[in-house]
Amino acid sequence: MSENPKDTAVTTPAKSDGTKATAAGGATLTKDAADGDVLLKVTGLQKHFPIKKGLLQRQVGAVHAVDGIDFEVRRGETLGVVGESGCGKSTMGRLITRLLEPTGGRIEFEGRDITHLGVGGMRPLRRDVQMIFQDPYSSLNPRHTIGTIVGAPFRLQGVEPEGGIKKEVQRLLSVVGLNPEHYNRYPHEFSGGQRQRIGIARALALNPKLVVADEPVSALDVSIQAQVVNLLDDLQQELGLTYVIIAHDLSVVRHVSDRIAVMYLGKIVELADRDQLYKSPMHPYTKALLSAVPIPDPSRKSARSERILLKGDVPSPISPPSGCRFHTRCWKATEICRTTEPPLAELRPGQRVACHHPENFADQQPQDTVLLSAAKEAAELVSDEVLAQSAETSAAVAAELEGPAEPASGESVSKSAGSAESSSESGESVSKTARSASEATEPASKSTEPVSKSVSKPTEPVSKSVSKSTEPASESAEPASESAESASAEPASVDVSKTDRREAAGETGRQESAEESDGQESTDK
Ligand SMILES: Nc1ncnc2c1ncn2[C@@H]1O[C@H](COP(=O)(O)OP(=O)(O)OP(=O)(O)O)[C@@H](O)[C@H]1O
């Protein structure tokens, strides 16, 4: 069945009680939601699915589907959740709608702890928290009419809308752009997009405060996806809804979200405002995800080489890697990434990231320079341009934030500023800033500890990119001589190739802790 062309136009008729179906605030609510106006707060949320074996069904392990996540959702906003398949997005959605019982952590809805509410306790809450499911083909009972499906929440909650259930269901059908006359039809008589609209009508029936949509459009054709996404958008404006939208399609998430949480193997690795995240991602995983989004612009040939190919699959959530879970696929991973889990820290206002060596920001563990063997392999899949750019921005931000005399530190860094953004905006401005960065780091490299640090990733590809530059000779000549001059006294500017850099890093490691380094590589393998 083809889509009804009228479907795209969303009109919200008056409610049966005569009031206009517009929640206070509507569109402005999304923009102006105060920080303190938190609808949902999640702290340390965990879900471990037990693995049982044998006749006695003894537990032999657990799938760490969601493993300690913290976030909040403000009233009227849309939080997008992205990540690779199996990272725990759907499990998280089912936990916050309390379709699953959490193993640990806390869920607060409107300030009330709902973590372990029983069926009775949850009943009133079901009106306020609704879920839209991924597959519109299997989420509707084929033996029930649309009227029965959309009217079910009223019957289950014992709610009698003014004018009766039928009238209210027909109103809801027209809200989502379906013909109210189709009340008596069955799901198989509708197209995928229309079925998803039925699912949305059912979710909206009780006028919820929070709607969790799990991959709401991934099962639909691209043309229909846009219609459903726009419908969700319009409904939010008109009804003042708050959304958590789970998706793996970054372009969909970008379109609908105010803030975005990036999940990896049961953890949130980055949480930021949408524009900030797309403009200046800080977690290497976010950067890799964003680099995989196709750019529909043939004039941007360089976009291909900026693509980051991640090595291998996501590790098993049954025994996730130690430390930072991304360290087995990260091209920046050092020993500390293997041993110590980075906290989700607010490095920039509104941007939280869990990484020891963030992108577009000062290195949080600059003393840790020896790449893990897995990181060396992963770096082979990352283009020189990406490595150079990453190091340049880190060095530039470090210099801007720390000043010439102090080494980078997490604390001072967190007092950050938007200055980091400017450094990532354009290659030209970046290299200029990077040059001033390498100048600014001079005094730092004179102190004893940061000597090895100054050989590290942030600074050295600065000169590498400079030497590779095909830009005007005057541009490249100046820093090249800078690096040549300072090579002996200032390792920060040592000009090394990709392979040399690793050797240099390995050398440093051997000097610093040969045994540790050996142990680490064998463990890593
Ligand atoms: N009921 C369950 N019992 C055991 N393991 C489960 C269960 N549900 C999910 N898992 C496991 O938990 C992990 C996270 O699954 P989840 O469906 O939340 O991932 P996802 O990010 O939503 O993936 P996708 O995008 O493919 O839907 C997976 O490894 C999955 O196999």
The ligand as an ORCA input file, in Angstrom:
! r2SCAN-3c Opt
* xyz 0 1
  N      17.615    -11.000     26.866
  C      18.924    -11.077     26.660
  N      19.640    -12.092     27.159
  C      20.969    -12.169     26.986
  N      21.686    -11.251     26.310
  C      21.029    -10.217     25.794
  C      19.621    -10.067     25.926
  N      19.242     -8.929     25.296
  C      20.360     -8.398     24.786
  N      21.437     -9.166     25.078
  C      22.823     -8.897     24.711
  O      23.162     -7.620     25.213
  C      24.001     -6.939     24.311
  C      23.380     -5.606     23.960
  O      22.197     -5.857     23.200
  P      21.271     -4.678     22.680
  O      20.132     -5.282     21.932
  O      20.947     -3.783     23.800
  O      22.273     -3.942     21.682
  P      21.960     -2.800     20.618
  O      23.045     -1.792     20.718
  O      20.572     -2.312     20.784
  O      22.104     -3.588     19.247
  P      21.241     -3.402     17.913
  O      21.543     -2.034     17.401
  O      21.757     -4.490     17.025
  O      19.803     -3.577     18.287
  C      24.165     -7.853     23.108
  O      25.394     -8.523     23.226
  C      23.023     -8.809     23.213
  O      23.369    -10.062     22.686
*
